[in-house]
């Protein structure tokens, strides 16, 4: 290209972008990246089990991943596997490479990957553009060009990479390995590992999870486009700190939200958080108000933390059919918790349904009049018995003013955790059957608020009861307010989206 300067001097500047474009090889698709059959882990040390590289190898072994190749020139064996001096030295095909060595070695490793013909390279390694050093940002640019020339993709750097249950690919043990319909894309590595673990206890299962860190190559826009088209994904969950191309992000987010539920937790909504996001993943943060307005305009479900993200995913996956309005009936034992439930529902934006005299008369036929509350929340001493719970749910299900029903337990001295009342054979199985049957027959979402335990015996009983209700397909929450807030988020989304339960 010829450019005339003000001094009239002519200089020749080669079209580097055109030359690079000609050198670029066909790039691997995201389908290929999310379905690797062989993985090399660079930087494994058999003498140090407390490293990410070691966690990757051990976790994939436990999950039954088919082909794992440790790479470290210092060793010939690691965790019972042959250890190779380089990626290129591996005799078999390598689809995916996980890099856990210093940033200074990144370029040599990428050259090795290009020679080997890998499809994707995940850099757990940090110390790139997020460090704020100009030289590290330049290093990323060279890395990206090597990937383009070599035909492979880069995940990260500065991230924990992939979790794909179908492919048996994981870097964490005890992950829920059954395939599900939730895709989770996260700039944070910690969230991408912790969220599926905690969500798994609530019955949620995942199609694909990716931590993408600095988004050098694969970024939030490409991932949103992919998950929108992905037949294995029914719900898209997002943890994001910032975006690089706001206009493109709006377009792909709008398209995604028009086809599937999209739940977003935006990190960095305080001054301290905004400062932290830049040093965490080199994100370009935007106005919090602008981001919130965007989410409202394209009808995504925005949440305030990871726990709330899980709660909303529980509603989307399990509280079916979705509520056709904001009217909720709350059922349980204990006046205090019932008052709390009433206050909490109003705060979340739900409405405590005013039960008609006809519905109240039906309830009085089998609930004791002494000490009972027949308005809403509904409180009676025998509401701790499974058969009474079921009969109550059936009556409330016939009330047109009731769009959803909550049962709360474990909030009262009579029914506290750790006494064995909830987990004994006389209560647990009949209660699970009663609530499951009520959910099916009323065709209205039935949700449970279990509360929290105060000691170890209580925690053990709580987890046992939670597991039983989760196994029955019921949505379970840790508090009345959290359950109400999650239902309110989904009801507001449903009112605009107009979709049916997934």
C-alpha positions in Angstrom: 0.0 0.0 0.0 1.3 3.5 -0.9 0.7 6.4 1.5 1.7 10.0 1.1 2.9 11.8 4.2 2.6 15.5 4.9 6.3 15.9 3.9 5.4 14.6 0.5 7.7 11.6 1.1 6.4 8.3 -0.3 6.7 5.2 1.8 5.7 1.7 1.0 3.8 -0.3 3.8 3.0 -3.9 3.0 -0.5 -5.0 3.5 0.2 -7.3 6.4 -3.4 -8.1 6.9 -3.7 -9.4 3.3 -0.6 -11.5 3.6 -1.7 -13.0 6.9 -5.2 -13.8 5.4 -3.5 -15.7 2.6 -1.5 -17.7 5.1 -4.4 -18.6 7.4 -5.5 -22.2 7.4 -9.2 -23.3 7.7 -10.1 -23.0 11.3 -11.6 -25.8 13.5 -15.3 -25.5 14.2 -16.6 -25.1 17.7 -18.4 -28.4 17.3 -15.0 -30.0 16.9 -13.6 -28.1 19.9 -16.4 -29.2 22.2 -16.0 -32.8 21.2 -12.3 -33.7 21.5 -11.3 -37.4 21.7 -7.7 -36.8 22.7 -6.1 -34.3 25.1 -2.5 -33.3 25.8 -1.7 -31.6 29.1 1.5 -29.5 29.0 3.2 -28.9 32.3 2.2 -32.0 34.2 4.4 -32.9 37.2 3.9 -36.3 38.8 5.5 -35.1 42.0 3.0 -32.2 42.5 -0.6 -33.2 42.7 -1.8 -29.7 43.7 -1.6 -28.1 40.2 -4.2 -27.5 37.6 -2.4 -29.7 35.2 -2.5 -32.6 37.7 -6.2 -31.9 38.4 -6.9 -32.1 34.6 -5.2 -35.5 34.2 -6.8 -37.0 37.4 -10.2 -35.7 36.7 -10.3 -37.0 33.1 -9.0 -40.3 34.3 -11.9 -40.5 36.8 -14.4 -39.4 34.1 -13.2 -42.0 31.6 -11.9 -39.7 29.0 -10.4 -41.9 26.2 -7.0 -40.5 25.4 -4.9 -38.4 27.8 -1.2 -37.4 27.1 0.9 -35.7 29.8 3.6 -33.5 28.4 6.8 -32.6 30.3 10.4 -33.2 29.1 11.5 -33.8 32.7 9.5 -37.0 33.1 8.7 -40.2 31.2 5.7 -41.2 33.3 2.9 -39.3 35.1 -0.1 -40.6 36.9 0.3 -44.0 35.3 0.5 -42.6 31.8 3.4 -42.1 29.4 4.7 -38.6 29.6 6.0 -37.1 26.4 8.7 -34.4 25.9 6.5 -32.3 23.6 3.1 -32.3 21.9 4.7 -33.2 18.6 6.4 -36.2 20.1 3.0 -37.8 20.9 2.6 -40.6 18.3 -1.2 -40.4 18.2 -3.6 -37.7 17.0 -4.1 -34.8 19.5 -7.3 -32.8 19.3 -7.0 -30.5 22.2 -4.1 -29.1 24.2 -4.2 -27.7 27.8 -1.2 -25.4 28.5 -0.1 -25.0 32.1 3.4 -23.4 31.7 4.7 -19.9 31.8 3.5 -17.3 29.2 7.1 -17.0 28.0 6.9 -20.5 26.5 3.6 -19.9 24.7 4.9 -19.2 21.2 7.1 -22.4 21.1 4.2 -24.5 22.3 1.9 -23.0 19.6 4.4 -23.8 16.9 4.5 -27.4 18.2 0.7 -27.5 18.1 0.6 -26.3 14.5 3.1 -29.0 13.5 0.9 -31.6 15.2 -2.4 -30.4 13.6 -4.3 -29.9 16.8 -7.8 -28.3 16.7 -7.7 -26.2 19.9 -5.3 -24.9 22.6 -6.5 -23.9 26.0 -4.2 -21.7 28.0 -4.8 -22.0 31.7 -1.6 -19.8 31.9 -2.2 -16.2 33.1 0.1 -13.2 32.8 -1.0 -11.9 29.4 -3.0 -8.8 28.6 -4.8 -8.8 32.0 -1.4 -8.0 33.6 -1.6 -4.5 32.0 1.9 -4.8 30.5 2.1 -3.7 26.9 4.5 -6.5 25.9 2.1 -9.1 27.1 -0.7 -7.7 25.0 1.6 -7.8 22.0 2.4 -11.4 22.8 -1.3 -12.2 22.6 -1.5 -10.7 19.1 1.4 -13.0 17.9 -0.3 -16.0 19.5 -3.5 -15.2 17.7 -1.8 -15.0 14.4 0.0 -18.3 15.0 -3.4 -19.9 15.7 -4.9 -18.5 12.5 -2.0 -19.7 10.4 -2.1 -23.1 12.1 -5.8 -23.6 11.7 -6.5 -24.2 15.4 -8.4 -22.1 18.0 -7.3 -20.6 21.3 -9.4 -20.8 24.5 -8.3 -18.1 26.9 -5.7 -17.4 28.0 -6.2 -17.1 31.7 -9.1 -19.5 32.1 -10.1 -23.1 33.1 -11.3 -24.1 29.7 -13.9 -26.8 28.9 -16.3 -29.1 30.7 -18.2 -31.3 28.3 -20.1 -34.2 30.0 -20.9 -36.0 26.7 -17.2 -36.0 25.8 -16.1 -37.0 29.4 -13.9 -33.9 29.4 -13.4 -32.2 32.8 -10.8 -30.6 35.0 -12.8 -31.2 38.2 -13.7 -34.4 39.9 -17.2 -35.3 41.0 -18.8 -33.1 38.3 -22.3 -34.1 37.2 -21.4 -36.1 34.2 -24.8 -36.8 32.8 -25.5 -34.7 29.8 -28.2 -32.0 30.1 -29.5 -29.0 28.2 -27.8 -26.0 29.9 -24.8 -24.3 28.3 -22.7 -22.1 30.6 -20.2 -19.6 29.3 -18.1 -17.8 31.9 -15.2 -15.4 31.8 -14.4 -16.6 35.3 -12.6 -20.0 35.6 -13.7 -20.4 39.2 -17.4 -19.8 38.4 -17.2 -22.3 35.5 -16.0 -25.0 37.9 -18.0 -24.2 41.0 -21.4 -23.5 39.4 -22.0 -26.9 37.8 -21.0 -28.6 41.1 -23.5 -26.7 43.2 -26.1 -26.8 40.4 -25.7 -30.5 40.2 -27.0 -31.0 43.7 -30.2 -29.2 42.6 -30.7 -31.6 39.6 -29.3 -29.4 36.9 -27.2 -31.0 34.0 -25.1 -29.4 31.3 -24.5 -29.7 27.6 -21.3 -27.7 27.6 -19.4 -25.3 29.9 -16.6 -23.1 28.8 -14.4 -20.6 30.7 -12.9 -18.2 28.1 -10.9 -15.8 30.2 -9.2 -13.0 28.1 -11.2 -14.0 25.0 -8.2 -13.7 22.7 -9.8 -15.8 20.0 -13.1 -17.4 21.1 -15.2 -14.7 22.6 -18.6 -14.1 24.1 -20.2 -13.2 20.8 -19.0 -16.4 19.0 -20.1 -18.5 22.0 -23.6 -17.0 22.1 -24.0 -17.6 18.4 -22.9 -21.2 18.8 -25.1 -22.0 21.8 -28.1 -20.4 20.0 -27.7 -22.8 17.2 -26.6 -25.8 19.3 -29.3 -28.5 19.3 -28.0 -29.9 22.6 -28.5 -26.6 24.4 -32.0 -25.5 25.6 -30.9 -22.8 28.1 -28.0 -20.4 27.9 -26.3 -19.2 31.2 -23.7 -16.5 31.1 -21.2 -15.0 33.5 -19.7 -11.9 31.9 -17.4 -9.1 33.0 -17.2 -7.1 29.8 -17.5 -7.2 26.1 -15.1 -6.1 23.3 -17.7 -5.3 20.6 -20.8 -3.8 22.1 -22.8 -3.5 18.8 -22.1 -7.1 17.8 -22.9 -8.4 21.3 -26.3 -6.7 21.3 -27.1 -8.3 18.0 -26.1 -11.9 19.0 -27.7 -11.5 22.4 -31.0 -10.4 21.0 -31.0 -13.3 18.5 -30.2 -15.8 21.3 -32.8 -14.4 23.7 -35.5 -14.6 20.9 -34.9 -18.4 20.6 -33.9 -19.7 24.1 -33.9 -18.5 27.7 -30.7 -16.5 28.4 -29.7 -15.9 32.0 -26.9 -13.4 32.7 -24.9 -12.5 35.7 -22.8 -9.4 35.0 -19.7 -9.2 37.2 -18.4 -5.8 38.1 -21.4 -3.7 39.0 -19.7 -1.7 41.7 -16.7 0.6 41.5 -14.5 -2.0 43.1 -15.9 -4.7 40.8 -15.3 -2.6 37.7 -11.6 -2.2 38.7 -11.2 -5.9 39.5 -12.7 -7.1 36.1 -9.9 -5.3 34.2 -7.2 -7.0 36.1 -9.0 -10.3 36.2 -9.7 -11.0 32.5 -8.6 -7.8 30.6 -12.3 -7.0 30.0 -13.6 -3.8 28.5 -16.3 -3.0 30.9 -19.3 -0.9 30.1 -21.9 1.2 31.9 -23.9 -1.0 34.3 -27.1 1.0 33.5 -26.5 0.5 29.8 -26.0 -3.3 30.3 -29.1 -3.5 32.4 -31.1 -1.6 29.8 -29.9 -4.0 27.1 -30.9 -7.0 29.1 -34.4 -5.6 29.5 -34.7 -4.7 25.8 -33.8 -8.1 24.5 -35.6 -9.9 27.3 -32.8 -11.8 29.0 -33.0 -12.7 32.7 -30.4 -10.7 34.6 -29.4 -12.0 38.1 -27.2 -10.5 40.8 -25.0 -13.4 41.8 -24.1 -17.0 41.0 -26.5 -18.5 43.5 -29.4 -16.6 42.0 -28.2 -17.8 38.6 -28.6 -21.4 39.8 -32.0 -20.6 41.3 -33.3 -19.2 38.1 -31.9 -22.2 36.1 -33.8 -24.5 38.6 -37.0 -22.7 37.8 -36.4 -22.8 34.1 -35.5 -26.5 34.2 -37.9 -27.8 36.8 -40.7 -25.5 37.8 -43.0 -26.5 35.0 -45.3 -25.5 33.5 -44.1 -21.9 33.9 -46.4 -19.7 35.9 -49.2 -17.9 34.0 -49.2 -15.0 36.4 -47.7 -13.6 39.6 -50.2 -15.1 42.0 -48.6 -17.4 44.5 -50.0 -19.5 47.4 -47.6 -20.3 50.3 -48.2 -23.3 52.4 -46.4 -24.5 55.6 -46.3 -24.8 59.3 -45.5 -21.9 61.7 -46.9 -18.4 62.0 -43.5 -16.7 61.9 -42.3 -18.3 58.8 -45.7 -17.6 57.1 -45.4 -13.9 57.9 -41.8 -14.0 56.5 -43.1 -15.7 53.4 -45.8 -13.0 53.0 -43.2 -10.2 53.3 -40.7 -11.9 51.0 -43.2 -12.5 48.2 -44.2 -8.9 48.1 -40.6 -7.8 47.9 -39.8 -10.1 45.0 -42.7 -8.8 42.9 -45.0 -11.8 43.3 -48.5 -11.4 44.6 -50.0 -13.4 47.4 -53.3 -14.7 45.9 -56.4 -13.7 47.8 -58.2 -17.0 48.3 -61.9 -17.0 47.6 -64.4 -18.0 50.3 -65.1 -21.1 48.3 -61.5 -22.2 48.4 -61.2 -21.4 52.1 -64.3 -23.5 52.9 -62.8 -26.4 51.0 -59.6 -26.1 53.0 -61.5 -25.9 56.3 -63.0 -29.3 55.6 -59.7 -31.0 56.5 -57.5 -28.4 58.2 -58.0 -27.7 61.9 -59.7 -24.4 62.7 -57.8 -23.9 66.0 -54.6 -21.8 65.3 -54.9 -22.1 61.5 -54.7 -19.3 59.0 -56.9 -19.8 56.0 -56.0 -16.8 54.0 -52.5 -16.7 52.3 -49.9 -17.8 53.4 -51.7 -20.9 54.6 -50.7 -22.2 58.0 -52.0 -25.2 59.9 -50.5 -27.7 62.3 -51.3 -30.7 60.2 -49.7 -29.3 57.1 -46.6 -31.4 58.0 -48.5 -34.6 57.0 -48.0 -35.7 53.4 -51.6 -36.6 52.7 -52.8 -33.2 54.0 -50.1 -31.5 51.9 -51.4 -33.2 48.8 -55.1 -32.4 49.5 -54.2 -28.8 50.2 -52.2 -28.5 46.9 -55.1 -30.0 45.0 -57.5 -27.5 46.3 -55.1 -24.6 45.7 -54.5 -25.9 42.2 -58.2 -25.4 41.3 -58.1 -21.8 42.4 -57.8 -19.6 39.2 -56.2 -16.8 41.3 -53.2 -19.1 42.2 -50.5 -19.4 39.5 -47.9 -21.2 41.6 -47.7 -23.0 44.9 -44.8 -22.9 47.5 -44.4 -25.4 50.3 -41.9 -24.4 53.0 -40.4 -26.7 55.7 -37.7 -26.7 58.3 -38.4 -23.1 59.5 -40.1 -23.9 62.8 -39.0 -25.4 66.1 -41.7 -28.2 65.6 -40.1 -29.1 62.3 -36.4 -28.2 62.5 -33.6 -30.1 60.8 -31.6 -32.7 62.6 -34.5 -34.3 64.6 -35.0 -37.0 62.0 -38.7 -36.0 61.4 -38.2 -35.1 57.7 -35.9 -38.0 56.7 -37.7 -40.9 58.4 -39.5 -43.5 56.3 -43.0 -42.3 57.5 -42.5 -38.8 56.1 -40.0 -38.6 53.3 -41.2 -41.0 50.7 -44.9 -40.1 51.1 -44.0 -36.4 51.0 -42.0 -36.7 47.8 -44.8 -38.6 46.2 -47.5 -36.1 47.4 -45.7 -33.1 46.1 -44.7 -34.7 42.8 -48.3 -35.9 42.3 -49.7 -32.4 43.1 -47.3 -30.8 40.6 -48.4 -33.2 37.9 -52.1 -33.0 38.6 -52.5 -29.2 39.2 -50.5 -28.3 36.1 -49.1 -25.4 38.1 -45.5 -25.2 39.4 -45.0 -26.6 42.9 -41.8 -25.4 44.5 -40.1 -26.2 47.8 -38.2 -23.9 50.2 -36.2 -26.1 52.6 -34.4 -23.5 54.6 -31.0 -24.0 56.3 -29.6 -26.3 58.9 -27.9 -25.0 62.1 -25.6 -27.9 62.9 -24.1 -31.0 61.4 -26.9 -33.5 62.1 -29.3 -30.9 60.6 -27.1 -30.5 57.5 -27.0 -34.3 57.0 -30.7 -34.5 57.2 -31.3 -31.5 55.0 -29.0 -32.9 52.3 -30.8 -36.3 52.4 -34.2 -34.7 52.1 -33.0 -32.3 49.3 -31.6 -35.3 47.3 -34.9 -37.1 47.6 -37.0 -34.2 46.3 -34.4 -33.4 43.6 -34.5 -37.0 42.4 -38.3 -36.7 42.0 -37.8 -33.7 39.6 -39.0 -31.0 42.0 -37.5 -27.5 42.2 -35.8 -27.0 45.6 -34.5 -23.7 47.2 -32.6 -22.8 50.3 -35.0 -20.0 51.4 -38.5 -18.6 50.9 -37.1 -15.4 49.5 -34.7 -17.0 47.1 -37.5 -19.2 45.8 -39.8 -16.3 45.3 -37.2 -14.1 43.6 -36.3 -16.8 41.1 -40.0 -17.4 40.3 -40.5 -13.7 39.9 -37.6 -13.4 37.5 -38.9 -16.3 35.3 -42.6 -15.0 35.4 -41.5 -11.6 34.2 -39.4 -13.2 31.4 -42.3 -15.5 30.5 -44.8 -12.7 30.3 -42.6 -11.0 27.6 -41.2 -14.1 25.9 -44.5 -15.9 25.7 -42.8 -19.3 25.4 -43.7 -22.6 27.0 -41.7 -24.7 29.5 -38.7 -26.3 28.0 
